[in-house]
Amino acid sequence: MDPFSKINCDVNCNHVLGVHNSELIRCYAMIDPRVKPLIYNVKALVKAHRINDSSQGTLSSYAYVMMILGFLQAQEPPILPSLQEQPKERLTELFVQLNHEGRGGRDLIDCSFDHDIDRYRNFGAANTKSVGQLLIEFFEFYCRYFDYRTLEVNVRLGGYRVQREVLRRRTLGRKELLPGQGEKKLIVMDPFILDRNVAGSCS
């Protein structure tokens, strides 16, 4: 927290991927006027209940934002598109190299997405739900209806998809996991690092 303005902020040092994460969120927030107030209200509620600290075994603020974006993408009709799952000619191509200190590894991360938000100005117009209604449905969905055993949140792909482990079992011809049969674990995939679960600290 800034001691003078009392505004909470995140400080990013030598981690360029965080800049692109923030830019992706900013673009989504500019597509529909309900995105920002929904994020603010969810953050305020989880902070009030002290469930917004990944170091304490709960979810990070970033994980909540990804869950919100995924929820809005999966609405019927959808409120947000996937800015990464667009024709190649629309994407602003960008690759970022990450160095893993101590492991000697390097990853080339695809951070490409469509930055031209004017294409999507009225994307969610057919969905007339209010911020208040979406706020209630957000918590209701993740508390009652989301199948943690077989689904993952995946903003890159436009909302939700079947978990990789479930797909792997099907590919190997092993007994198919039906809803309610897998490990009950929240998986929220990072939109850029394809094997990173940003909810992995949640116990």
C-alpha positions in Angstrom: 0.0 0.0 0.0 1.3 3.5 -0.9 1.8 5.3 2.5 0.5 8.6 1.1 -2.4 7.8 -1.2 -3.4 4.6 0.7 -3.8 2.9 -2.7 -2.9 -0.8 -2.9 -0.7 -1.6 -5.8 1.5 -4.5 -7.1 5.2 -3.8 -7.8 6.8 -5.8 -10.6 10.6 -6.2 -10.8 12.3 -7.9 -13.7 9.3 -10.0 -14.5 8.1 -8.7 -17.9 5.3 -11.3 -18.2 3.4 -9.4 -15.5 3.3 -6.4 -17.8 1.6 -8.5 -20.5 -0.8 -10.1 -18.0 -1.9 -6.6 -17.0 -2.3 -5.5 -20.6 -4.5 -8.5 -21.3 -6.7 -7.8 -18.4 -6.9 -4.1 -19.3 -8.1 -5.0 -22.8 -10.8 -7.3 -21.5 -11.9 -4.6 -19.0 -12.3 -2.1 -21.9 -14.6 -4.4 -24.0 -17.6 -4.3 -21.7 -18.4 -1.7 -18.9 -19.5 -4.5 -16.5 -16.0 -6.1 -16.3 -14.3 -3.5 -14.0 -17.1 -3.1 -11.4 -17.5 -6.9 -11.3 -13.8 -7.4 -10.6 -13.8 -4.6 -8.0 -16.8 -6.1 -6.2 -15.5 -9.7 -6.2 -12.1 -8.4 -4.9 -13.8 -6.4 -2.1 -15.8 -9.4 -1.0 -13.0 -11.9 -0.9 -10.8 -9.4 0.9 -13.4 -8.8 3.5 -13.5 -12.6 4.1 -9.7 -12.9 4.0 -9.6 -15.4 1.2 -7.4 -13.4 -1.2 -3.9 -14.4 -0.1 -2.1 -17.2 -1.9 0.6 -17.3 0.8 -2.2 -18.4 3.3 -3.5 -21.2 1.1 -6.3 -19.2 -0.5 -6.5 -17.7 -4.0 -4.5 -14.8 -5.3 -6.1 -11.6 -6.7 -4.9 -12.7 -10.2 -6.6 -16.1 -9.9 -9.9 -14.4 -9.0 -9.6 -12.1 -12.1 -9.0 -15.1 -14.3 -12.1 -16.8 -12.8 -14.1 -13.7 -13.5 -13.0 -13.4 -17.1 -13.6 -17.1 -17.7 -17.1 -16.8 -16.2 -17.9 -13.9 -18.5 -16.6 -15.7 -21.5 -18.8 -18.7 -20.7 -22.0 -16.8 -20.3 -25.0 -17.5 -22.6 -24.7 -15.4 -24.6 -21.1 -14.6 -23.9 -20.1 -11.2 -22.5 -16.4 -11.5 -23.4 -14.5 -13.2 -26.3 -11.2 -14.9 -26.1 -8.6 -12.3 -27.3 -6.1 -15.1 -27.9 -8.3 -17.5 -29.9 -8.6 -15.2 -32.9 -7.4 -15.5 -36.5 -3.7 -15.1 -36.8 -3.9 -11.9 -38.8 -5.7 -10.2 -35.9 -3.1 -11.1 -33.3 -0.3 -8.8 -32.2 2.5 -11.3 -32.3 4.8 -11.3 -29.2 7.0 -13.9 -27.6 8.7 -13.4 -24.2 11.7 -15.5 -23.0 11.6 -16.5 -19.4 14.8 -17.6 -17.7 14.4 -20.0 -14.7 17.2 -19.2 -12.3 18.5 -22.3 -10.5 17.0 -24.7 -13.0 18.9 -23.6 -16.0 15.8 -23.6 -18.1 14.4 -21.1 -20.7 10.9 -20.9 -21.9 9.6 -19.0 -24.9 6.1 -17.8 -24.0 3.5 -16.8 -26.6 1.9 -13.6 -25.4 0.1 -12.8 -28.6 -3.4 -11.6 -28.5 -5.8 -9.2 -30.3 -5.2 -5.7 -29.0 -7.9 -4.1 -31.2 -10.7 -3.9 -28.7 -12.8 -1.8 -31.1 -13.7 -5.1 -32.8 -15.5 -6.2 -29.7 -17.2 -3.0 -28.5 -20.7 -4.5 -28.6 -19.7 -8.2 -28.2 -21.7 -8.7 -25.0 -24.6 -6.5 -25.8 -27.0 -9.5 -26.3 -26.4 -10.4 -22.6 -28.4 -7.8 -20.5 -27.5 -9.0 -17.0 -26.6 -6.3 -14.5 -23.3 -6.2 -12.5 -25.3 -7.2 -9.4 -26.8 -10.2 -11.1 -23.5 -11.3 -12.5 -21.9 -10.9 -9.0 -24.5 -13.3 -7.5 -24.2 -15.8 -10.3 -20.4 -15.7 -10.2 -20.3 -17.0 -6.6 -23.3 -19.3 -7.2 -21.6 -20.9 -10.2 -18.3 -21.6 -8.5 -20.0 -22.8 -5.3 -22.7 -25.0 -6.8 -22.3 -25.8 -10.4 -18.6 -25.8 -11.5 -17.3 -29.4 -11.6 -13.9 -29.1 -10.0 -13.1 -32.7 -10.7 -13.2 -32.5 -14.5 -13.2 -28.9 -15.6 -10.6 -26.1 -15.6 -10.9 -22.3 -16.1 -9.1 -21.4 -19.2 -9.3 -17.8 -20.4 -7.0 -18.4 -23.3 -9.5 -20.9 -24.8 -12.6 -18.9 -23.9 -13.9 -19.9 -20.5 -13.8 -23.5 -19.4 -12.6 -26.8 -20.8 -12.1 -30.4 -19.7 -8.9 -30.8 -17.6 -5.8 -32.2 -19.3 -5.7 -35.2 -17.0 -9.2 -36.2 -18.1 -8.2 -35.8 -21.7 -5.0 -37.8 -21.1 -6.9 -40.7 -19.6 -9.3 -40.7 -22.6 -6.4 -40.7 -25.0 -4.8 -43.7 -23.3 -8.0 -45.6 -23.4 -8.3 -45.6 -19.6 -11.7 -45.5 -17.8 -13.3 -42.2 -18.6 -13.7 -39.8 -15.7 -17.3 -38.8 -15.3 -18.4 -35.7 -13.5 -17.7 -36.1 -9.8 -15.1 -38.9 -10.2 -11.8 -37.0 -10.4 -9.7 -35.1 -7.8 -11.6 -32.2 -6.4 -9.1 -29.4 -7.2 -9.5 -25.9 -8.6 -7.5 -25.4 -11.8 -7.3 -21.9 -13.2 -4.8 -21.9 -16.1 -2.5 -19.0 -16.8 -3.4 -17.4 -20.2 0.3 -17.3 -21.3 2.2 -20.1 -19.4 0.2 -23.1 -20.6 1.2 -25.5 -17.8 0.8 -23.0 -14.9 -2.2 -23.4 -12.5 -2.6 -19.9 -10.9 -4.8 -21.5 -8.2 -2.2 -24.1 -7.3 -1.6 -22.6 -3.9 -5.2 -23.0 -2.9 -5.6 -25.7 -0.3 
